[in-house]
């Protein structure tokens, strides 16, 4: 009797959004309508002193978002990811070490330090937001609070 394994690949909708600050500061309070769960958000921050801020929606099990830097930030504004209350927990992995993110409101990159190739992944278990940041900058250029 021969055995074999068969499988299928299920491919769902993939959401990708591109945002840039050429028209002014990016200040997004995210909802599931404006940012469908599973979205990959490409961020281009190249204009003057215009900060970029994304506020994640309330924690809900299964929600997840990936933010990527599509070009090295050249503006003088910061790039910030935040959550309602102290719901961010995880790790920032930087060029010169790692930083724990524990019960934080925000993760912020200094001006010009949201470098092309940087990725911030956020996933919720319904209670908190688990965040993993792969940073192409030094620890001193990333802050949590």
C-alpha positions as CSV (number, residue, x, y, z in Angstrom):
1,X,0.0,0.0,0.0
2,X,1.5,3.3,-1.1
3,X,1.1,6.5,0.9
4,X,1.2,10.0,-0.4
5,X,0.5,13.6,0.7
6,X,-1.4,16.0,-1.4
7,X,-2.0,19.7,-0.7
8,X,-3.5,22.8,-2.1
9,X,-2.4,26.4,-1.9
10,X,-5.0,28.9,-0.9
11,X,-4.2,32.4,-2.0
12,X,-6.3,35.2,-0.5
13,X,-6.5,38.9,-1.2
14,X,-3.4,40.8,-0.5
15,X,-3.6,44.4,0.4
16,X,-0.8,46.8,-0.2
17,X,-1.0,50.5,0.3
18,X,1.6,53.2,-0.5
19,X,1.7,56.4,1.5
20,X,4.0,59.4,1.2
21,X,4.2,62.7,3.0
22,X,4.6,64.9,-0.1
23,X,1.2,66.4,0.6
24,X,1.9,67.0,4.3
25,X,2.3,65.0,7.5
26,X,0.9,61.5,7.6
27,X,-1.3,61.1,10.7
28,X,-3.4,57.9,10.3
29,X,-5.8,56.5,12.9
30,X,-6.1,53.1,11.4
31,X,-9.4,51.2,11.1
32,X,-10.2,47.9,9.5
33,X,-12.0,49.7,6.7
34,X,-9.2,52.2,5.8
35,X,-6.4,49.6,6.4
36,X,-7.8,46.1,5.8
37,X,-6.3,43.4,8.1
38,X,-3.1,42.0,6.7
39,X,-2.2,45.1,4.8
40,X,1.4,45.9,3.8
41,X,1.9,49.7,4.1
42,X,4.8,51.1,2.1
43,X,5.9,54.4,3.7
44,X,7.8,57.1,1.8
45,X,8.8,60.0,4.0
46,X,10.8,62.6,2.0
47,X,9.3,66.0,2.6
48,X,10.5,68.6,5.2
49,X,9.4,68.6,8.8
50,X,6.4,66.4,8.2
51,X,6.2,63.6,10.8
52,X,4.6,60.3,10.0
53,X,2.3,58.7,12.6
54,X,0.2,55.5,12.4
55,X,-2.1,54.7,15.3
56,X,-3.1,51.1,15.3
57,X,-6.7,50.1,15.9
58,X,-7.9,48.7,19.2
59,X,-6.4,45.3,19.8
60,X,-8.4,42.5,18.1
61,X,-7.3,38.9,17.8
62,X,-5.9,38.2,14.3
63,X,-5.4,41.8,13.2
64,X,-1.9,42.3,11.6
65,X,-0.1,44.9,9.6
66,X,3.3,45.2,8.1
67,X,5.0,48.6,7.6
68,X,8.0,48.9,5.3
69,X,10.2,51.8,4.3
70,X,10.1,52.1,0.6
71,X,12.8,54.8,0.5
72,X,15.2,56.1,3.2
73,X,13.5,58.9,5.0
74,X,15.0,62.3,4.1
75,X,12.5,64.6,5.9
76,X,13.2,66.1,9.3
77,X,10.1,64.6,10.9
78,X,10.0,61.4,12.9
79,X,8.3,58.1,12.0
80,X,6.0,56.8,14.8
81,X,3.9,53.7,15.3
82,X,1.5,53.8,18.3
83,X,-1.3,51.9,19.9
84,X,-4.1,53.0,22.2
85,X,-2.9,52.9,25.8
86,X,0.3,50.8,26.6
87,X,-0.4,47.9,24.3
88,X,2.9,47.6,22.4
89,X,5.1,44.7,23.4
90,X,7.9,43.0,21.5
91,X,11.4,43.8,20.2
92,X,13.3,46.2,18.0
93,X,16.2,44.5,16.3
94,X,18.7,47.2,15.3
95,X,22.2,47.4,13.7
96,X,24.0,47.5,17.1
97,X,21.7,45.5,19.3
98,X,18.1,44.9,20.4
99,X,15.6,46.8,22.6
100,X,12.7,45.3,24.4
101,X,9.4,47.0,23.8
102,X,7.4,46.5,27.0
103,X,4.0,48.0,27.7
104,X,4.7,51.0,25.4
105,X,2.5,53.5,23.7
106,X,4.8,54.1,20.8
107,X,7.8,53.1,18.8
108,X,9.5,56.1,17.1
109,X,12.3,56.4,14.6
110,X,14.4,59.6,14.6
111,X,14.4,61.8,11.5
112,X,16.0,60.1,8.5
113,X,16.3,56.8,10.3
114,X,13.3,55.0,8.9
115,X,15.8,53.5,6.4
116,X,14.8,51.7,3.1
117,X,14.4,48.1,4.0
118,X,13.2,48.7,7.6
119,X,10.1,46.6,8.5
120,X,7.7,46.9,11.4
121,X,5.3,44.0,11.9
122,X,2.3,44.4,14.3
123,X,0.0,41.5,15.2
124,X,-2.7,41.5,17.9
125,X,-3.9,38.6,20.1
126,X,-7.0,40.6,21.2
127,X,-5.3,42.0,24.3
128,X,-2.1,43.6,23.2
129,X,-0.2,44.4,20.0
130,X,2.9,42.3,19.5
131,X,5.5,44.3,17.5
132,X,8.7,43.2,15.8
133,X,10.8,45.9,14.2
134,X,13.8,45.1,12.0
135,X,15.7,48.4,12.0
136,X,18.5,49.4,9.7
137,X,19.6,52.0,12.2
138,X,21.2,52.1,15.7
139,X,19.4,51.7,19.0
140,X,20.0,55.3,19.9
141,X,17.9,56.3,16.8
142,X,14.8,54.3,18.0
143,X,12.8,55.1,21.1
144,X,9.9,53.6,22.9
145,X,7.7,55.2,25.5
